[in-house]
């Protein structure tokens, strides 16, 4: 794949992205067609959204796990501290 793309994440995150793309590659052995996983690399908007979801997804999962039944309470303030990614 020869497209030039911009990744706004860290080196570790791009390694994880490329490993996921390799694991989900469905490119034909011969021919110029590319699979959906590799086509993602040409779409900057999708890459930015994917990075956002990757970085914030854990917070939303924890919010679901720690949400209280009282709708008046603010469960955002009751969540454990989010760990910094290095």
C-alpha positions as a printed Julia matrix, in Angstrom:
86×3 Matrix{Float64}:
   0.0     0.0    0.0
   1.59    3.24  -1.12
  -0.8     5.87   0.27
   0.58    8.55   2.55
  -1.39    8.85   5.78
  -1.12   10.82   8.98
  -1.3     9.16  12.39
  -1.8    11.46  15.35
  -1.19    8.76  17.95
   1.9     7.37  19.63
   4.37    4.87  18.21
   2.87    2.13  20.41
  -0.62    2.95  19.15
   0.46    2.8   15.5
   2.11   -0.58  16.13
  -1.17   -1.84  17.6
  -3.1    -0.41  14.65
  -0.84   -2.06  12.09
  -0.97   -5.39  13.95
  -4.78   -5.21  13.96
  -4.81   -4.42  10.25
  -2.47   -7.34   9.53
  -4.69   -9.65  11.61
  -7.79   -8.54   9.68
  -6.27   -8.26   6.2
  -8.34   -9.77   3.44
  -6.35   -8.42   0.48
  -6.27  -10.75  -2.51
  -2.93  -12.43  -3.15
  -2.81  -10.9   -6.63
  -4.36   -7.74  -7.98
  -4.47   -4.07  -7.11
  -7.49   -4.32  -4.78
  -7.07   -3.63  -1.09
  -9.19   -4.96   1.75
 -11.3    -2.84   4.06
  -8.69   -2.98   6.81
  -5.99   -1.53   4.57
  -8.41    0.97   3.0
  -8.85    2.44   6.47
  -5.29    3.78   6.27
  -6.28    6.14   3.45
  -9.11    7.75   5.45
  -7.7    10.35   7.88
 -11.09   11.06   9.43
 -11.63    7.39  10.26
  -8.11    7.13  11.7
  -8.73   10.14  13.94
 -12.06    8.72  15.11
 -10.52    5.3   15.71
  -7.79    6.87  17.84
 -10.38    8.85  19.83
 -12.46    5.75  20.51
  -9.35    3.75  21.41
  -8.25    6.36  23.94
 -11.65    7.08  25.48
 -13.4     3.74  25.18
 -12.16    2.42  28.52
 -13.61    5.44  30.3
 -17.07    4.8   28.85
 -16.93    1.11  29.72
 -15.99    1.98  33.31
 -18.78    4.56  33.42
 -21.26    1.84  32.54
 -19.83   -0.46  35.2
 -19.88    2.16  37.97
 -23.08    4.02  37.08
 -25.41    4.33  40.03
 -29.15    3.82  39.87
 -29.79    7.34  41.23
 -30.15    9.49  38.08
 -29.46   12.66  40.12
 -25.95   11.5   41.0
 -23.01   12.38  38.81
 -21.2     9.12  38.18
 -18.39   10.9   36.3
 -17.02   12.21  39.58
 -17.21    8.77  41.18
 -15.06    6.9   38.69
 -11.61    5.65  39.65
  -8.75    7.74  38.29
  -7.91    7.01  34.69
  -4.4     5.66  34.23
  -2.03    7.61  32.01
  -0.96    5.86  28.8
   2.73    6.04  28.17
